[in-house]
């Protein structure tokens, strides 16, 4: 049974490192220009992106560069320069969306593999073959594709790599090809600056063409107002089916603009799911328990297994803000002796330790606090005192405080400290 690649989002250098630490085999990201996440692209410079590529290669892992925006004629010369500059960084692939850019990448970066973006909306083997004949090594299938259709493409094109999305935000438009943001806000989704208009609360009106009247459709509060708001994709419960199909080469997690914690948990949960599926030890609820700790808009298993017309749980009509069952209270720094507070920490609070894969945690008890393991197999930390790196004692520490806080004992770099959220969240998800 072939190993499936786990591909995680890398919105910046920190998230890149976290994704690898928690189980990702490869990451994708970009440097502002022509990347469909302008916000995250601005968090990378050419220098830090190169640092990320070199870091990945030192671990035997990969970085794919997003150049999947839709360029205007006026931007072609800038695009050429950008491709040449990116190619010099020696990434492992270029992710592009249009035939013209595919041809341009072949011309300017002939030694770098090309992956076709989900924005190209490939749903069948006919379209896949067109791009394969153009020299595309991998297609990122449309998010609306079924596993049955993925298998059919692989049957016709066995040498073409196929990548599918398994987790993250979904658009109400077809594979993200949306123009609403451009019309309403002047921010062009296909150039990476989507304002997420589909998450807005809308009021519905009905018009009468005969006499030009317009009247509001009355609704119960909070019901039916978020008419375009899609739930987040979550296919963790179907990873065993994906593995068994033999048709998928890479599974992809959406979310370059999401938090470091999101990068960690999604990589951790899906790496665990992939490993367990290959060892015949699959436990869907275990992965869902982790994924429910992340901020989300509600989960749906989308269309990989079910036909679109069979689904009635893909939209969240009640709210657009993301919620999760846990809060991140701290992130352990590179010296492994301190953490930075991300939420709030009080003395004597029991805080769960969420650590990278394949690390060792040692139990400790001293004047600063304790690190201990409970019967549930998880490690926890409890502070007796909140002491800064400069030896100042605090009654508590909250997010926004930039002072590193001393740990009772060493914890691995990029370990996260987390506590259950005070806000009640619905954790239910289809398994």
N, C-alpha and C positions, 0 to 999 in steps of 0.2 A: 504494500500500500504506500503510495507516494506521499511525501511530506508536503503539506500545504503551507505556503508562506502566510504569515500574519503581518499585515501592513497597517501601521498606525500613523495618525496625524502628527506632524511636528510644526507647531505654530511658532516656536522659537527654539533656541539652543537648549534651554532648560527642559522643555517638553520632549525634545529629541532624546536627550539622555535618559529621562524618566521612562519613556516608551521602551527603550532598549533594556533598561534595568528591570522592567516588569514583564518582559516576555516577547516584545516585538522582534520580528526578523528583519524588517525594513520599515522605513518611514518615508513620507512624502511631504514636501513643503516647497516654498518658493520665495523669491526676493522681489516683492512688490510688482514690478512690471509684468503684465500678462498672466498673472496668477489669479485664479478665481477666488481668492481670499485676500483682498488688498490689506485689510487690517493685520492679518498675521504676516503677510509679506513684508510689511514695514517693520516687524520685529526682528527680521533678519537683515543684516548687511551682507555684502559679498564676502567680507572677511569672516563673519561669524558663521555664514553658511558653509564656507570652505572648512572652517574648524569642525562643523558638524559632520561634513562628509569624511574628513580625515578621522574623526572620532569613530564613526560608524565602521570604516574600513579597518581600524585597529581592532575592532571586535569581531571582524568577519561578517559584518552586516551591511545593508545597502541603503542608499538614499536616492529617491526618485524626485525629479524637479518638475513642478507644475508650471507649464507654459501654455495653459489651456484656455486662455481668454480668446475672444473673437476680435482680431485686430481690424481697425479701420485702415483705409488706404493711406491716410496721413501718418500711420504708425508703422508702416512696413519697414522703413529704414531703421527705426529704433528697435524693432523686433529683431532684425538681422544682427545688430550690435549686441542685443541682449542674449541671443542664442550663442553667439561666439564667446561672449564673456562667461556664460554659464558652462559651456562645453569645456572651457579652460579649467574649471573647478573639478573636472572628472567625476561627475555623478554617474550613477549606474543606469539611469534611463531618463528620457524626457517624456513628460506626459503632455500630449497636445490634442486638440479637438477638431481641427479642420484639415481637409486634404491639402490645401495650400501650405499650411504650416508643416505638415508631414514632409512634403517635398522640400521645403526650405531647410528643415532639420537634416535631411539626408545630404543636402548640398553643403551645409555649413558645419555639421557635426557628424560626419559619416561613421565614426567609430562608436557612437553612443546609441544603444537600443531605443526604439520609440514605442511608447505605450499610448494607446488611443483612449482619450478621456471619455468618461461616461456622458459628457455633453454631446458626443457624436451620436448617441441614442441607438447603439447597435442592439438589435433584438433578434436577428436571424442570421443564418449562415451565408446568405447572399451578400448582405452588407459586410459581414465579417471578412468574406473572401476578397472583396474589393480592397479593403485596407491591408489584408494579408499580402495581396499581390503588389501593394505599394511598398512593402517592406516593413510593415508594422509587426513587432514581435509579440505584443500583448494587447488585447482589448479589455477595457474596463466596461463591462456590459451596462446597459441601462438599468436603473434601479427597479424598473417595472418588470424585468425579465423573470421568467419562471425557471426552476431548476431543470424541468423537462426541456426547455428550449436551450439552456446552457449545454446540456448533454447532447442535444442534436447538433449544435455548432461544433462541439468537440469531435463528434463522430465524422463530420465532413472535413474538419480542419484539425487533425490530431496534433500538428506541430505548432499550432497557434495557442499561446498562453491565454487563459481566461481569468479575469479578476472580477469579483463581485463584491458589492457593498453588503455588509452584514449588520452594521450598527451606526446610528447617528441620526441627525436631523434629516427630514424629508421635505421636499417642496410640494406644493399643491399643483405645480405645473409639471409637464412631462420632462422627467430627468433634469429638472432645474432650469429648463429653457423658459424663463418667465420674463415678461415685459412690464408687469404691473409697477414694480419699483421705479422703472425708468419713466413711466407715464406720470405717476403720482409724486415722486420725490426727486426726479432727475438723476437718480443713481442707477446705473446700468448693471443689472445682474450678470450679464454675460461678459462684463469686463471686471467683475469681481467686487463690485461695490453695492450689492443688494442691501436694501434697508429692511428686509424681512417684513414687507407689507402684509404678507399672508398671516402674520401673528397678531395683526391689529384687531381691535374690536370694531365690528361694523354694525350699522343699523340698517335694516331692510325696508325698502319702500317698493310699492307696487304702482304701476302706472296704467292708466286707461287711455289707449290711443284714440278712442272715439271722441272724447272731449278734453283730452290733455290733463286730466287730474292726476295727482300724485298723493298717495297716502301711505302712512307708516304702518308696517305690519307689527302689531303688538305681540310681545313675547314675554314669557316669564323671565325674571332677572337671572342673568347668567346662562341662559339656555338659547342656543342657536345663534349667538352673536359672533362667535369666532368661526365663521363659516368656511374659511380657507385654511384653518390652522391644523396641519398634519401632526399626528403623534410621531414620536421618534421610532425609527426602525430598530428592532431587536430580534436577531435571528440566532441567539445563543442556543436556544432549545432545538434548533435544527442543524447544528454543526455536525452531528453524527450522520445525518442524511447527506449533507454537503460532502463530507469525507467519503462516504460510501459510493457516491455517484462517480468518483474518479474523474470528473470533468472539470473541476475547479483547481486552478493553480495558486491562487492568492485570494485571501479574504481581507476586505478593507473596512476600516473604521473611519467614519466621518468625524470632523471636529477639530480643525486646526485652531479655531478661536476659543475653544473651551479650555477648562482649567487644567493645571498640572495633575490634579487628583483624577480628573476624567481620563487623561492620558494613561495614568497608572492603572486604574481599575479596569478599564476596557481591555488594555493589553494583558493584564493579569487574568481576567475572566476568560477571554477568548483563547489565550495560549493554553490555559488549563483545559478548556473544552476541546481544543484540537488534539492535545496530548491524550486525553481520556478517550476520545472517539477512536483513536488509533490503537489504544490498548484495551478496547472493549470494556471500559470502566466509566461510561458516560452517565452523568448525573445532572440533568438540566436545571433542577432547582438550585443546586450549589452555585452555578454560574449566575442565575437570576438573582440570588440573594446578594451577590456582590454588585451586580449592575444596578440594582435598585437603590444602592447607596449613592449613586451619582445623580446630579440634577438632570431632570428629564421632563418632558411634556406628556407623560404617559407613553406606554410602549405598544407597538403593534408588530406582528411578524410579517406584515406587508404582503408581498405578492410572490415570493420565491416558491412557495408551496401551494398557495391558493390563487385562483383566478381573481382578477380585480372585482368582477361582479359577484363573487362569493364572499366578499369582505364587507363588513359594516362597522369595523372598529378602527379604521385608519385615521379618523379625524377626532380632535379634541375640541368640542364645542363649548367647553366650560371655562377654560383659562389658557393663557399663552405663556405665562411665566414658568420657568423650569423649577421643579422641586425635587428634593431627594431625602432619603431617610437618615443621612449622616452629614456632619459638618467636619471639615478638616481643621483641626486645632493647631497643627504645627508641621513644619517641614525641616527635617534634619539637615544640617549644613555639611559642607565637605570635610570639616575637621572632625566630624562625628561626635563631637563633645557638646554641641549646642544646637538649638532649633530656633526657627523664627516663627512667631505666633501668627496664625492665619484666621483665628476665630476668637476664642477666649479660653483661658486656663486659670483655674483656681487651685490652691492647695487642697489636697485630699480628694480631688476628683479622680475617678477611675477612667483612664483614657486607653483606648485600644491602639496597639501598634500595628501598622500596616506596612510591611517591609518588602523590598524587592525580592525577586526569586533567588534561591540558592545562596542565601546569606545566613550567618549564624548570629543568634541573639543570646547574650549571656544574662542570667538573672543577677540582680544587684540589690543590695539594701544598705543604705547609708543615710547620713543626715539630710541629704538633698531629696531623697525619695527612694522608691523601689521600682524595679523592673521584674516582673514575675509572669509565670505561665499558669493559666487556669485549666480546669478540666475540659473546657471546650477546645483545647489545643491551641488557643490564641494567646499571644503575649499582651500584657498591659503595663502601663506606667502610672505611678501615682507620685505626685510631688509633695514633699513636706514643706519645702521652701521654694519660692520663685526668686532665683538669683540671676542677675544679668552677668554678662561677661566681664563687666567692670566691678563686680562684687556688690552691686546695689540690690538690696532686697525689696521686692514689690509685694503688695497684698494680692495682686492678680495681674494678668497681662492680657491684652486684647489686640485684635488685628489693627494694623497701623503702627504698632510699636516696633521699631526697627532694631531694637536691642536684641542681640542673640541671648538666649536663655540657656543656662547650664543644665545639662542632663545628669541624672544620677550615675549613669554609666554610658559607655560608648554605644551608639546605635549606628547601623550602616547608613552611609550617605544616601540621600533621597528617600529615606524612610519617612512615612507620614503618620501623624498622630490624629486619631479621629474619635468623635463622640456622636451618639445618636442625636438627631435633630430635635429641637423643641417643637417644631412644627409637624403636625400629624400629616402623614403622606400615605396614599394608597399604594401599597407595594405589590398589588396583584398584577400578574402578567401571564399570558398564555404560555404554557410549557408543553 
